[in-house]
Amino acid sequence: MNILVTGANGQLGNEMRLVAKDSANHYIFTDVAELDITDAEAVSAMVREQNVRVIVNCAAYTNVDRAEDDRDFAELLNAKAVENLALAIKANNGVLVHVSTDYVFGKEPYNTPCREDQQGTPTGVYGETKLHGEQNILNSGCNYIIIRTAWLYSEFGKNFVKTMLNLTSTKPQLKVVFDQVGTPTYALDLAKVIYDIVENKKYTGNSGIYHFSNEGVCSWFDFTKMIAEYAGITTCDIQPCHSSEFPSRVVRPSYSVLDKSKIKATFGIRVPYWTDSLKKCISNLLINNLNK
């Protein structure tokens, strides 16, 4: 079976490379240099010529702040390109596995975990365009698995964990918001779930929207405290603050915890607790730094 992975140079794409390295299936890893997913003809040709049966879309415009000034390109990559993938895989009678975000929620004052059937109420361009991408998949009529995730981090690329490792090791004091609550997600854990669904063809008869993050709940402040603790950093005084102390054009969700009951029940998966996964990622990062 031929499986196309887009956005393969990003956090999740790199983790997909790792988990799929011993697969008997043929994974085709692409990024923009190999395949421009905003080009509908190029996508269609790739899927047709390679007889792609599954697309795993890890590509996205993810810069939440910059998206406010770059709406057209965010819409192109997060919505139109997703439509291109959906239509191409439908024509080949395959399945699209697409990664979305907790940022499709946020405008309403939630205080219980968000369900898949909850109405999307994004607070910024990034969330809006990701929601449009989801809608384009549904409207395409293709077979699909949409997985919304949250607060993604890994050993690869730029992410909150790597930023905070740098800041807490170089600054004597740091303020981090405590009034935005969610769940960190180790990209490797998400990649393993996607790999299991694809390899074992668990997508058959299970088209739908699902939520995946690690288990548990924390604020960005709590997240930072654990990052420093697991890295053995004791020189930085980490203090909680309100998000209003860091004015931004984007109103980020104050509560975007995802309800994972559906994905656990449907695919029979166990979800690691967020601190357990964070320890593993930081351990890998520290080992990699020592070996440089």
C-alpha positions in Angstrom: 0.0 0.0 0.0 1.3 3.4 -0.9 0.9 6.1 1.7 1.6 9.8 1.1 2.7 11.9 4.0 2.7 15.7 3.4 4.5 18.3 5.6 7.1 15.6 6.3 9.8 18.1 7.5 7.6 19.4 10.3 7.3 18.1 13.9 4.7 15.4 13.2 6.1 14.6 9.8 9.5 13.8 11.2 7.9 11.6 13.9 6.0 9.8 11.2 9.3 9.0 9.5 10.5 7.4 12.7 7.5 5.3 13.4 7.0 4.1 9.8 10.7 3.2 9.1 10.1 -0.5 9.4 6.7 -0.7 7.8 6.1 -3.1 5.0 4.0 -0.4 3.3 5.5 2.2 1.1 5.5 5.7 2.7 6.1 8.6 0.4 7.4 11.5 2.5 7.0 15.0 0.9 7.3 18.6 1.8 6.8 21.7 -0.4 10.0 21.0 -2.4 8.6 17.6 -3.5 4.9 18.4 -3.7 3.1 21.7 -3.5 -0.2 20.8 -2.0 -1.7 24.1 -3.0 -1.3 23.0 -6.6 -4.4 20.8 -7.3 -3.1 19.3 -10.5 0.2 18.3 -8.9 -1.6 16.7 -6.0 -4.0 14.8 -8.3 -1.1 13.6 -10.5 0.9 12.4 -7.5 -2.0 10.4 -6.1 -2.9 9.0 -9.4 0.6 8.1 -10.6 1.8 6.7 -7.3 -1.6 4.9 -6.7 -1.8 6.5 -3.2 -4.3 4.8 -1.0 -3.9 6.9 2.1 -2.8 10.5 2.6 -1.6 11.7 6.0 -1.6 15.4 5.9 0.8 16.9 8.4 1.2 20.2 6.5 -0.3 23.4 7.9 0.2 27.1 8.3 0.8 27.1 12.1 2.1 30.6 13.0 -0.9 31.8 15.0 0.2 35.4 15.2 1.5 35.9 11.7 -1.7 34.4 10.3 -3.5 37.6 11.3 -1.6 39.5 8.6 -1.3 36.5 6.2 -4.9 35.4 5.9 -4.8 34.6 2.2 -1.8 32.2 2.5 -3.1 30.7 5.7 -6.5 30.0 4.0 -4.6 28.6 0.9 -2.6 26.1 3.0 -5.0 25.3 5.7 -8.2 25.1 3.7 -7.8 25.1 -0.1 -4.8 22.7 -0.1 -6.7 20.4 2.2 -9.6 20.4 -0.3 -7.0 19.5 -3.1 -5.9 16.5 -1.0 -9.5 15.4 -0.2 -10.6 15.5 -3.9 -7.5 13.7 -5.1 -7.8 10.9 -2.6 -11.6 10.6 -3.3 -10.9 10.1 -7.0 -8.5 7.3 -6.1 -11.0 5.8 -3.6 -8.6 6.2 -0.7 -8.6 7.8 2.7 -7.4 11.2 4.0 -6.0 11.4 7.5 -5.9 15.1 8.4 -4.5 16.8 11.5 -6.5 19.7 12.8 -6.4 21.8 16.0 -8.0 22.7 19.3 -7.9 26.3 18.0 -11.2 25.6 16.2 -12.6 26.2 19.6 -12.2 29.1 22.0 -14.7 31.9 21.6 -17.2 30.3 24.0 -16.2 30.1 27.7 -15.8 26.3 27.9 -15.0 24.6 31.3 -15.5 21.0 30.3 -13.5 19.1 27.6 -14.5 19.9 24.0 -16.3 17.2 22.1 -16.0 16.4 18.4 -19.6 17.4 17.7 -19.2 20.8 19.4 -19.6 23.8 17.2 -16.3 25.4 16.2 -15.9 28.9 17.5 -12.4 30.0 16.5 -10.9 33.2 17.9 -8.4 34.0 15.1 -7.4 33.4 11.5 -5.4 30.3 12.2 -8.4 28.6 13.9 -10.8 29.8 11.2 -8.7 28.5 8.4 -8.2 25.2 10.0 -12.0 24.9 10.5 -12.5 25.7 6.9 -10.1 22.9 6.0 -12.2 20.5 8.0 -15.4 21.7 6.3 -13.8 21.2 2.9 -13.0 17.6 3.7 -16.6 17.0 4.8 -17.9 18.7 1.7 -15.6 16.7 -0.6 -17.3 13.4 0.2 -14.0 11.5 0.6 -13.3 8.9 3.3 -11.5 10.7 6.1 -10.1 10.7 9.6 -9.8 14.2 11.1 -7.7 14.3 14.2 -7.7 17.5 16.3 -4.7 17.9 18.5 -3.3 20.5 20.8 -0.1 22.1 22.1 2.1 19.9 19.9 5.8 19.6 20.7 8.7 17.3 19.8 12.5 17.1 19.4 12.0 18.6 15.9 11.5 22.2 14.7 10.4 25.1 16.8 8.0 24.5 19.6 7.1 25.6 23.2 9.3 22.9 24.9 12.4 23.9 23.0 11.8 27.6 23.5 11.2 27.2 27.2 14.3 25.1 27.6 16.3 27.9 26.1 14.6 30.7 28.1 14.6 29.0 31.5 18.3 28.1 31.1 19.4 31.7 30.1 17.0 34.0 32.0 17.0 34.6 35.8 13.2 35.1 35.8 10.3 34.3 33.5 6.6 35.1 33.5 4.3 32.6 31.9 0.5 32.8 31.5 -1.6 30.6 33.8 -5.1 31.6 32.6 -4.9 29.5 29.4 -5.5 25.8 30.0 -5.1 22.8 27.7 -3.1 19.6 27.2 0.5 19.3 25.8 0.8 16.6 23.1 4.0 14.8 22.3 4.1 14.5 18.5 5.5 11.0 18.7 2.5 9.8 20.6 0.2 11.3 17.9 2.3 9.7 15.1 2.0 6.3 16.8 -1.8 6.6 16.8 -1.9 7.7 13.1 0.5 4.9 12.2 -1.7 2.3 14.0 -4.9 3.6 12.3 -3.2 3.5 8.8 -1.2 0.2 9.2 -4.1 -1.7 10.5 -6.7 -0.1 8.3 -8.7 0.9 11.3 -10.1 3.8 9.2 -12.4 1.4 7.4 -16.0 2.3 8.3 -14.8 4.9 10.8 -14.8 8.2 8.9 -15.2 11.0 11.3 -13.6 13.7 13.5 -11.6 12.6 16.5 -9.7 14.3 19.3 -6.2 13.4 20.5 -3.9 15.0 23.0 -2.0 13.5 25.9 -4.0 12.9 29.1 -4.3 15.5 31.8 -4.7 19.3 32.0 -2.3 22.1 32.7 -1.7 25.8 32.0 1.3 27.2 30.1 2.8 28.1 33.4 2.5 24.5 34.7 3.9 23.2 31.4 6.9 25.5 31.8 7.5 24.5 35.4 7.6 20.8 34.4 9.9 21.5 31.4 12.4 23.2 33.7 12.1 20.5 36.4 12.7 17.6 34.0 15.6 19.3 32.4 17.2 20.0 35.8 17.1 23.8 35.4 16.9 25.5 38.8 18.3 29.0 38.0 15.2 30.5 36.6 12.4 32.0 38.8 9.3 31.0 36.9 6.2 33.1 37.8 2.6 32.9 36.7 0.9 35.9 35.0 -2.3 36.8 33.2 -2.4 36.6 29.4 -3.4 40.3 29.5 0.2 41.1 30.5 1.2 39.9 27.0 -1.0 41.8 24.6 -1.7 40.0 21.3 -3.8 40.5 18.3 -4.9 36.9 18.7 -7.2 35.9 21.6 -6.1 32.4 22.4 -8.5 29.9 23.8 -8.6 30.1 27.6 -9.8 26.5 27.8 -9.3 24.0 25.0 -9.0 20.7 26.6 -10.1 17.9 24.2 -12.4 15.0 25.1 -10.6 11.9 23.8 -13.4 9.3 24.7 -14.2 8.7 21.0 -10.8 8.0 19.7 -10.0 5.7 22.6 -13.2 3.7 22.2 -13.1 3.5 18.4 -9.5 2.6 17.9 -8.7 0.9 21.2 -5.8 3.1 22.2 -4.3 4.1 25.5 -3.2 7.7 25.8 0.0 8.5 27.8 -0.2 11.1 30.6 1.3 14.4 29.5 4.2 14.5 32.1 5.3 11.0 31.2 5.6 11.9 27.5 7.3 15.2 28.4 10.0 13.4 30.3 10.7 11.2 27.3 11.0 14.1 24.9 13.3 16.2 27.2 15.5 13.2 27.8 15.9 12.7 24.1 16.7 16.4 23.6 19.3 16.4 26.4 20.9 13.2 24.9 21.0 14.8 21.5 22.6 17.9 22.8 25.3 15.9 24.6 26.0 14.0 21.4 26.4 17.1 19.2 
